[in-house]
Amino acid sequence: MDSKINIVFASDDNYAQHTAVAMASVLINTKVPQKVYFYLIDDEIKQFNKEKITKTIHRLGGNIEFVKIKNSRLEDCYVSGELSRASYFRLDIANILDESVEKIIYLDCDLLVYDDIAKMWQFDMQGKAIAATCDLGIMASARVRKQKNKFIGLPFDAPYFNAGVLMMDLTKWRAGNYAESIIALATENKYPNHDQDALNKFFMNNWHEIPLRWDVIPPVFNLFLKIVTKPILRKKAIEAKLNPAIFHYAGGYKPWEYEVHIGFNDKYYEYLKLTDFKDAKMPQFDKRRKNRSIRRQMLRLKLGNFWARIFG
């Protein structure tokens, strides 16, 4: 099982460039790029973009396989806002991939890997079918905790994980036919956090927590006040912020939508230069999204750095 490191991404054509950047960050920061096998679940990525991704991965020493969805049962899952249907593909990975693939790391496309992914691959999942990091943004919010209690029955003192970075034991998934049950939850309910809520509902109190530094999301790297005011969460957040292994741009501020800003998206541009998308016109701002002032983001980041100095 450990002879290669299986990493799964899911992308449509809109995210082809960003997927290549994320993959490049994985390969540049590992000592064993030849052991990295990317499986890219392909939601109609154009051929010329697939060729760019492939050239990037091979040049950096990795391996890649494009995988098509075998059925359409994910079509009925609830989609709203900026979510694409590719987000739901992670629910069916156990069936999408060949049975010879027994364990995988799933990564969202809007992240950068700063540490050696081989370290994460070696984590002991403690016999669980899934491992992830706690979502401190949700856990620190009384309003959202009430929402999770209402929609998925999550107790107020129970942990909730972020689904953008996952370790999955596919052997256990297949043996328990977990995908069928989770897809049913996602299809039959209009969960606010979509597939992430479905996963947390199904694996409630039955998942393994990995260190927070392997999925540092905006509430953590900005150190939102709702986290700073809670000592236990604050300690975990500051430790992760100061030593991130994966920097995850979950939420509204995407790195490719702005010019280079040190501390926020400069690493994205650095890894972009290593891909066959390096000549892409930048930035690529989605005009449909409003109230995404980079000035506001940089102020949040500056405040987060202040709290890290004070409490770190």
NUDOVO-999722 format. One line per 2 residues: their letters; for each residue x, y, z of N, C-alpha, C. Coordinates in steps of 0.1 Angstrom, whole numbers, plus 5000, padded with zeros to 4 digits. Layout:
a = X,Y,Z,X,Y,Z,X,Y,Z  ...;
This chain:
md = 5008,4988,5000,5000,5000,5000,5009,5013,5000  5021,5012,5006,5029,5024,5008,5039,5026,4997;
sk = 5039,5017,4987,5049,5018,4976,5047,5031,4968  5035,5036,4967,5032,5049,4961,5022,5057,4969;
in = 5022,5070,4967,5014,5079,4974,5003,5083,4965  4991,5079,4967,4979,5081,4959,4972,5094,4963;
iv = 4971,5104,4954,4965,5117,4957,4954,5119,4947  4942,5123,4951,4931,5125,4943,4927,5139,4943;
fa = 4925,5145,4931,4919,5158,4929,4906,5156,4920  4897,5165,4921,4885,5165,4912,4884,5179,4906;
sd = 4883,5180,4893,4883,5194,4887,4874,5194,4874  4868,5206,4872,4863,5209,4859,4873,5217,4851;
dn = 4869,5222,4839,4879,5229,4831,4882,5243,4838  4873,5249,4845,4876,5262,4851,4887,5261,4861;
ya = 4889,5250,4867,4899,5248,4878,4911,5241,4873  4913,5238,4860,4924,5231,4855,4937,5237,4859;
qh = 4938,5250,4857,4951,5257,4860,4954,5256,4875  4944,5258,4883,4946,5258,4898,4950,5244,4903;
ta = 4944,5234,4896,4948,5220,4900,4962,5218,4897  4967,5222,4885,4981,5221,4881,4990,5228,4891;
va = 4986,5239,4896,4994,5247,4906,4995,5239,4919  4984,5234,4923,4983,5226,4936,4992,5213,4934;
ma = 4991,5207,4923,4999,5195,4921,5014,5198,4921  5017,5209,4914,5031,5214,4914,5037,5216,4928;
sv = 5029,5222,4937,5033,5224,4950,5035,5211,4958  5028,5201,4955,5030,5188,4961,5044,5183,4957;
li = 5046,5183,4944,5058,5176,4938,5071,5184,4942  5070,5197,4942,5082,5205,4946,5086,5203,4960;
nt = 5077,5200,4969,5080,5199,4983,5081,5185,4989  5081,5175,4980,5083,5161,4985,5097,5156,4980;
kv = 5103,5148,4988,5116,5142,4985,5114,5130,4975  5101,5125,4973,5099,5114,4965,5088,5116,4954;
pq = 5091,5126,4945,5080,5129,4935,5077,5117,4927  5086,5108,4925,5084,5096,4916,5074,5087,4923;
kv = 5072,5088,4936,5062,5079,4942,5048,5085,4942  5047,5098,4938,5034,5105,4938,5026,5101,4926;
yf = 5014,5096,4928,5004,5092,4917,4992,5100,4919  4990,5110,4910,4978,5118,4910,4967,5111,4902;
yl = 4955,5110,4908,4943,5106,4900,4934,5119,4900  4932,5124,4888,4924,5136,4886,4911,5132,4880;
id = 4900,5133,4888,4887,5130,4884,4883,5142,4875  4881,5138,4862,4880,5148,4851,4865,5151,4848;
de = 4861,5163,4851,4847,5168,4848,4848,5177,4835  4850,5170,4824,4850,5177,4811,4861,5188,4810;
ik = 4873,5184,4814,4885,5193,4812,4889,5192,4797  4891,5204,4791,4895,5204,4777,4908,5197,4775;
qf = 4909,5191,4763,4921,5183,4760,4934,5191,4761  4934,5203,4756,4947,5211,4757,4951,5214,4771;
nk = 4941,5215,4780,4944,5218,4794,4949,5205,4801  4943,5194,4797,4948,5181,4802,4963,5179,4798;
ek = 4966,5183,4786,4980,5181,4781,4989,5190,4789  4985,5202,4792,4993,5211,4801,4995,5205,4814;
it = 4985,5200,4820,4986,5194,4834,4996,5182,4833  4994,5173,4823,5003,5162,4822,5017,5165,4820;
kt = 5020,5175,4811,5034,5180,4809,5040,5185,4822  5032,5192,4830,5037,5198,4842,5041,5187,4852;
ih = 5032,5177,4854,5034,5166,4863,5046,5158,4859  5047,5154,4847,5059,5146,4842,5072,5154,4843;
rl = 5072,5167,4840,5084,5174,4841,5089,5175,4856  5080,5175,4865,5083,5177,4879,5085,5163,4886;
gg = 5084,5152,4878,5088,5139,4883,5076,5131,4889  5064,5135,4887,5053,5128,4892,5045,5120,4882;
ni = 5034,5113,4886,5026,5105,4877,5012,5110,4877  5005,5108,4867,4991,5113,4867,4982,5104,4858;
ef = 4970,5102,4862,4960,5095,4855,4947,5103,4855  4940,5105,4844,4927,5111,4844,4917,5101,4845;
vk = 4907,5103,4853,4897,5093,4856,4883,5099,4853  4875,5092,4846,4861,5096,4843,4851,5090,4853;
ik = 4840,5098,4855,4830,5093,4864,4823,5081,4857  4820,5070,4864,4814,5058,4858,4799,5059,4858;
ns = 4793,5068,4865,4778,5068,4866,4774,5083,4869  4761,5085,4868,4756,5099,4870,4748,5100,4883;
rl = 4750,5092,4893,4742,5093,4904,4745,5105,4913  4755,5112,4910,4758,5125,4917,4751,5137,4912;
ed = 4744,5135,4901,4738,5146,4894,4727,5152,4903  4721,5144,4912,4709,5149,4919,4714,5155,4933;
cy = 4727,5156,4935,4731,5162,4948,4729,5177,4948  4726,5183,4959,4722,5197,4961,4734,5206,4958;
vs = 4733,5215,4948,4743,5225,4945,4737,5239,4947  4745,5248,4953,4741,5262,4954,4753,5271,4955;
ge = 4751,5284,4953,4762,5293,4954,4773,5291,4944  4785,5291,4948,4797,5289,4939,4802,5275,4938;
ls = 4794,5265,4944,4798,5251,4944,4796,5245,4930  4806,5237,4926,4804,5230,4913,4802,5215,4917;
ra = 4796,5208,4907,4793,5194,4910,4806,5185,4913  4817,5190,4909,4830,5183,4911,4833,5181,4926;
sy = 4827,5190,4934,4829,5189,4948,4824,5176,4954  4813,5171,4948,4807,5158,4953,4814,5146,4948;
fr = 4824,5147,4939,4831,5135,4934,4838,5128,4945  4843,5135,4955,4850,5128,4966,4842,5118,4973;
ld = 4829,5119,4973,4820,5110,4980,4820,5096,4973  4824,5096,4960,4823,5083,4953,4837,5078,4949;
ia = 4847,5083,4955,4861,5079,4951,4863,5064,4952  4857,5058,4962,4859,5043,4964,4854,5035,4952;
ni = 4844,5040,4945,4839,5034,4933,4845,5039,4920  4849,5051,4920,4855,5057,4908,4868,5051,4905;
ld = 4876,5049,4915,4890,5043,4913,4890,5028,4914  4899,5022,4907,4901,5008,4907,4903,5002,4921;
es = 4898,4990,4923,4899,4984,4937,4913,4982,4941  4923,4982,4932,4937,4981,4936,4942,4993,4944;
ve = 4935,5004,4943,4938,5016,4950,4931,5015,4964  4939,5013,4974,4933,5010,4988,4933,5022,4997;
ki = 4941,5032,4995,4942,5043,5004,4945,5056,4995  4940,5067,4999,4942,5079,4991,4943,5091,5000;
iy = 4949,5102,4995,4947,5115,5001,4939,5123,4991  4928,5129,4996,4920,5138,4987,4924,5152,4990;
ld = 4926,5160,4979,4929,5174,4981,4920,5183,4972  4915,5194,4978,4908,5204,4970,4918,5211,4960;
cd = 4912,5217,4950,4921,5224,4940,4926,5238,4944  4919,5244,4955,4923,5257,4959,4932,5257,4971;
ll = 4943,5250,4970,4952,5249,4981,4967,5248,4976  4976,5250,4985,4990,5248,4982,4996,5239,4993;
vy = 5005,5230,4989,5011,5221,4998,5026,5227,5001  5029,5229,5014,5042,5235,5017,5052,5225,5023;
dd = 5047,5213,5028,5055,5203,5034,5055,5191,5026  5063,5181,5030,5064,5168,5022,5051,5160,5024;
ia = 5044,5158,5014,5031,5150,5015,5033,5136,5019  5046,5131,5018,5049,5118,5023,5047,5117,5038;
km = 5049,5128,5045,5047,5128,5060,5032,5125,5063  5024,5132,5056,5009,5130,5058,5005,5115,5054;
wq = 5011,5110,5043,5008,5097,5039,5011,5086,5050  5021,5089,5058,5025,5079,5068,5017,5080,5081;
fd = 5007,5090,5082,4999,5091,5094,4991,5078,5097  4991,5074,5109,4982,5063,5113,4968,5067,5115;
mq = 4959,5062,5107,4945,5066,5107,4937,5059,5119  4944,5052,5127,4938,5046,5139,4926,5037,5136;
gk = 4927,5030,5124,4916,5021,5121,4903,5028,5115  4904,5041,5114,4892,5048,5109,4892,5048,5093;
ai = 4880,5050,5088,4879,5050,5073,4882,5064,5067  4883,5074,5076,4885,5088,5071,4893,5095,5082;
aa = 4902,5104,5078,4909,5113,5087,4909,5127,5081  4909,5137,5090,4908,5151,5085,4912,5160,5097;
tc = 4911,5173,5094,4914,5183,5104,4901,5189,5109  4901,5195,5121,4889,5202,5126,4887,5215,5118;
dl = 4875,5218,5116,4872,5231,5109,4869,5241,5120  4880,5249,5124,4878,5258,5135,4869,5269,5132;
gi = 4867,5273,5120,4858,5284,5116,4844,5280,5120  4840,5268,5118,4827,5263,5122,4826,5260,5137;
ma = 4836,5254,5142,4836,5250,5156,4836,5262,5166  4841,5274,5161,4842,5285,5169,4830,5294,5169;
sa = 4821,5291,5160,4809,5300,5157,4797,5294,5164  4791,5301,5174,4779,5296,5181,4767,5295,5171;
rv = 4767,5305,5162,4756,5305,5152,4757,5293,5143  4768,5290,5138,4770,5279,5128,4769,5265,5136;
rk = 4773,5265,5148,4771,5252,5156,4757,5249,5158  4749,5259,5160,4734,5257,5160,4729,5252,5147;
qk = 4734,5257,5136,4730,5253,5123,4734,5238,5121  4746,5234,5125,4750,5220,5124,4742,5211,5132;
nk = 4738,5216,5144,4729,5208,5153,4716,5206,5146  4711,5216,5140,4698,5215,5134,4698,5206,5121;
fi = 4708,5208,5113,4708,5201,5100,4713,5187,5100  4724,5185,5108,4730,5171,5108,4730,5165,5122;
gl = 4724,5172,5132,4723,5166,5145,4737,5166,5153  4746,5174,5149,4759,5174,5155,4758,5180,5169;
pf = 4762,5172,5180,4762,5178,5193,4770,5190,5194  4767,5199,5203,4774,5212,5204,4788,5210,5209;
da = 4792,5199,5215,4805,5197,5220,4813,5188,5211  4807,5184,5199,4814,5174,5191,4822,5181,5180;
py = 4833,5175,5176,4842,5181,5165,4835,5180,5151  4839,5189,5142,4834,5189,5129,4846,5191,5120;
fn = 4848,5183,5109,4860,5184,5101,4857,5191,5088  4868,5197,5082,4868,5203,5069,4871,5192,5059;
ag = 4864,5192,5048,4865,5181,5038,4874,5184,5027  4881,5195,5027,4890,5199,5016,4903,5191,5016;
vl = 4907,5185,5027,4919,5176,5028,4914,5164,5036  4915,5153,5030,4910,5140,5036,4920,5129,5033;
mm = 4921,5120,5043,4927,5107,5041,4916,5097,5041  4916,5088,5032,4905,5078,5031,4911,5064,5029;
dl = 4906,5055,5037,4909,5041,5036,4898,5035,5027  4901,5034,5014,4891,5029,5005,4886,5015,5006;
tk = 4895,5007,5012,4891,4993,5015,4880,4993,5025  4880,5001,5035,4869,5002,5045,4857,5008,5038;
wr = 4859,5018,5030,4847,5024,5023,4840,5014,5015  4848,5006,5007,4841,4996,4999,4834,4985,5007;
ag = 4841,4980,5017,4835,4969,5025,4822,4974,5032  4821,4986,5036,4809,4991,5042,4799,4998,5033;
ny = 4803,4999,5020,4795,5005,5010,4791,5019,5015  4801,5027,5020,4798,5040,5026,4793,5050,5016;
ae = 4799,5049,5004,4795,5059,4994,4780,5060,4991  4774,5048,4991,4759,5048,4988,4752,5055,4998;
si = 4755,5054,5011,4748,5060,5022,4751,5075,5022  4763,5079,5020,4767,5093,5020,4760,5101,5008;
ia = 4761,5095,4997,4754,5101,4985,4739,5102,4987  4733,5093,4994,4719,5094,4997,4716,5106,5006;
la = 4725,5108,5016,4723,5119,5024,4725,5132,5017  4734,5133,5007,4737,5145,5000,4726,5148,4990;
te = 4719,5137,4985,4709,5138,4975,4695,5142,4982  4693,5137,4993,4680,5138,5000,4679,5151,5009;
nk = 4690,5158,5011,4690,5169,5020,4697,5181,5014  4692,5193,5017,4698,5205,5012,4707,5211,5023;
yp = 4719,5204,5025,4728,5208,5035,4735,5221,5032  4736,5230,5042,4743,5243,5039,4757,5242,5034;
nh = 4764,5232,5040,4778,5229,5036,4779,5217,5027  4768,5214,5020,4768,5204,5009,4774,5190,5013;
dq = 4784,5186,5005,4790,5173,5007,4798,5172,5021  4803,5183,5025,4810,5184,5038,4801,5180,5049;
da = 4789,5185,5049,4779,5182,5059,4775,5167,5058  4773,5162,5046,4770,5148,5045,4780,5139,5050;
ln = 4793,5143,5048,4804,5135,5054,4804,5135,5069  4802,5147,5074,4802,5149,5089,4790,5142,5095;
kf = 4779,5142,5088,4768,5135,5094,4770,5120,5094  4776,5114,5084,4778,5100,5083,4789,5095,5092;
fm = 4800,5103,5093,4812,5099,5101,4812,5106,5115  4801,5111,5120,4800,5117,5132,4806,5108,5144;
nn = 4816,5114,5151,4823,5107,5162,4830,5094,5157  4833,5093,5144,4839,5081,5139,4849,5084,5128;
wh = 4857,5095,5131,4868,5099,5122,4880,5102,5130  4892,5102,5124,4905,5104,5131,4909,5118,5128;
ei = 4913,5126,5138,4918,5139,5136,4933,5140,5133  4937,5147,5123,4951,5149,5120,4955,5163,5123;
pl = 4968,5166,5125,4972,5180,5129,4966,5191,5120  4962,5202,5127,4956,5213,5120,4964,5219,5109;
rw = 4978,5218,5110,4987,5224,5100,4985,5218,5086  4978,5206,5085,4976,5200,5072,4964,5205,5065;
dv = 4957,5215,5071,4946,5221,5064,4943,5235,5070  4952,5244,5067,4951,5258,5073,4941,5266,5064;
ip = 4929,5269,5069,4919,5276,5062,4919,5291,5067  4911,5299,5060,4911,5314,5063,4909,5317,5077;
pv = 4899,5311,5084,4897,5315,5098,4910,5313,5107  4918,5303,5102,4930,5300,5110,4942,5310,5106;
fn = 4944,5311,5092,4956,5320,5089,4952,5335,5091  4939,5338,5092,4936,5352,5096,4933,5354,5111;
lf = 4933,5342,5118,4930,5342,5132,4918,5351,5136  4907,5347,5131,4894,5354,5134,4892,5355,5149;
lk = 4886,5366,5153,4884,5369,5167,4876,5358,5174  4867,5352,5167,4859,5341,5174,4868,5329,5178;
iv = 4880,5328,5171,4890,5318,5175,4899,5323,5186  4904,5335,5184,4913,5341,5193,4907,5342,5207;
tk = 4894,5344,5209,4888,5345,5222,4886,5331,5229  4889,5320,5222,4887,5307,5228,4901,5301,5229;
pi = 4907,5300,5241,4921,5296,5244,4925,5283,5237  4917,5273,5238,4920,5260,5233,4921,5260,5218;
lr = 4911,5266,5211,4912,5268,5197,4923,5277,5192  4925,5288,5200,4935,5298,5197,4949,5291,5196;
kk = 4952,5283,5206,4965,5276,5206,4967,5267,5194  4957,5259,5191,4958,5251,5179,4960,5259,5166;
ai = 4952,5270,5165,4952,5278,5153,4966,5285,5151  4971,5291,5162,4984,5298,5161,4995,5288,5157;
ea = 4995,5276,5163,5006,5266,5160,5005,5263,5145  4993,5261,5140,4991,5258,5126,4995,5269,5116;
kl = 4991,5281,5120,4994,5293,5112,5009,5296,5111  5016,5293,5122,5030,5296,5122,5038,5285,5114;
np = 5032,5274,5112,5039,5263,5106,5030,5255,5097  5024,5261,5086,5014,5254,5078,5021,5244,5069;
ai = 5014,5233,5067,5018,5222,5058,5010,5223,5045  4997,5227,5047,4988,5229,5035,4981,5242,5038;
fh = 4982,5252,5028,4975,5265,5029,4963,5264,5020  4951,5264,5026,4939,5261,5019,4930,5274,5017;
ya = 4928,5278,5005,4921,5290,5002,4906,5288,5001  4901,5281,5012,4886,5279,5012,4879,5292,5014;
gg = 4867,5293,5008,4859,5305,5010,4861,5314,4998  4858,5327,5000,4857,5337,4990,4869,5342,4983;
yk = 4880,5343,4991,4892,5349,4985,4901,5339,4979  4902,5339,4966,4910,5329,4958,4923,5337,4954;
pw = 4934,5330,4954,4947,5337,4952,4949,5342,4937  4943,5335,4928,4944,5339,4914,4936,5351,4910;
ey = 4928,5356,4919,4919,5367,4915,4925,5380,4918  4938,5381,4923,4944,5393,4927,4959,5393,4922;
ev = 4964,5405,4921,4978,5407,4918,4986,5401,4930  4999,5400,4929,5007,5394,4940,5006,5403,4952;
hi = 5003,5396,4964,5003,5402,4977,5011,5393,4986  5022,5398,4991,5031,5390,4999,5024,5385,5012;
gf = 5024,5372,5015,5018,5367,5027,5004,5361,5024  4999,5365,5013,4985,5360,5009,4986,5351,4997;
nd = 4991,5356,4986,4990,5347,4974,5003,5346,4966  5014,5351,4972,5027,5351,4964,5032,5337,4961;
ky = 5029,5328,4970,5033,5314,4968,5025,5308,4956  5013,5312,4954,5005,5307,4943,5012,5311,4930;
ye = 5016,5323,4929,5023,5328,4917,5036,5321,4915  5043,5318,4926,5056,5311,4925,5054,5297,4919;
yl = 5044,5290,4924,5042,5276,4918,5036,5277,4904  5028,5287,4901,5022,5289,4888,5033,5289,4877;
kl = 5045,5295,4881,5056,5297,4871,5062,5283,4868  5059,5273,4876,5065,5260,4874,5056,5251,4865;
td = 5044,5256,4862,5035,5248,4854,5034,5253,4839  5027,5245,4831,5025,5249,4817,5014,5260,4815;
fk = 5009,5264,4827,4999,5275,4826,5006,5289,4830  5019,5289,4830,5027,5301,4835,5024,5313,4827;
da = 5020,5311,4814,5017,5323,4806,5003,5327,4806  4995,5322,4815,4981,5325,4816,4979,5340,4820;
km = 4969,5346,4815,4966,5360,4819,4962,5361,4833  4969,5369,4841,4966,5370,4855,4964,5385,4859;
pq = 4956,5388,4870,4948,5379,4877,4935,5375,4870  4928,5365,4876,4916,5360,4869,4905,5362,4879;
fd = 4899,5374,4879,4888,5377,4889,4875,5373,4884  4867,5367,4893,4853,5363,4889,4844,5375,4893;
kr = 4839,5382,4883,4831,5394,4885,4818,5391,4891  4814,5378,4892,4801,5375,4898,4802,5377,4913;
rk = 4814,5377,4919,4816,5377,4933,4818,5392,4938  4810,5396,4948,4811,5410,4952,4818,5410,4966;
nr = 4821,5422,4970,4827,5425,4984,4839,5416,4987  4848,5415,4977,4860,5407,4978,4872,5416,4977;
si = 4872,5427,4985,4883,5437,4985,4896,5431,4990  4906,5431,4982,4919,5426,4987,4924,5434,4999;
rr = 4921,5447,4999,4925,5455,5010,4919,5450,5023  4907,5445,5023,4900,5439,5035,4907,5427,5039;
qm = 4911,5418,5029,4918,5406,5032,4931,5408,5038  4939,5418,5033,4952,5421,5038,4951,5427,5052;
lr = 4941,5434,5055,4939,5439,5069,4936,5428,5078  4928,5418,5074,4925,5406,5082,4938,5398,5085;
lk = 4946,5397,5074,4959,5389,5076,4968,5397,5085  4969,5410,5084,4977,5418,5093,4973,5416,5107;
lg = 4960,5417,5109,4954,5415,5123,4958,5401,5128  4956,5391,5119,4960,5377,5123,4974,5376,5127;
nf = 4983,5382,5120,4997,5382,5123,5000,5389,5137  4992,5399,5139,4993,5406,5152,4990,5397,5164;
wa = 4978,5390,5163,4974,5381,5173,4984,5369,5175  4990,5365,5164,5000,5354,5165,5012,5359,5172;
ri = 5016,5371,5170,5028,5376,5178,5024,5378,5193  5012,5382,5195,5008,5385,5209,5007,5372,5217;
fg = 5001,5362,5211,4998,5349,5218,5008,5338,5215  5015,5340,5204,5024,5329,5200,5037,5329,5208;
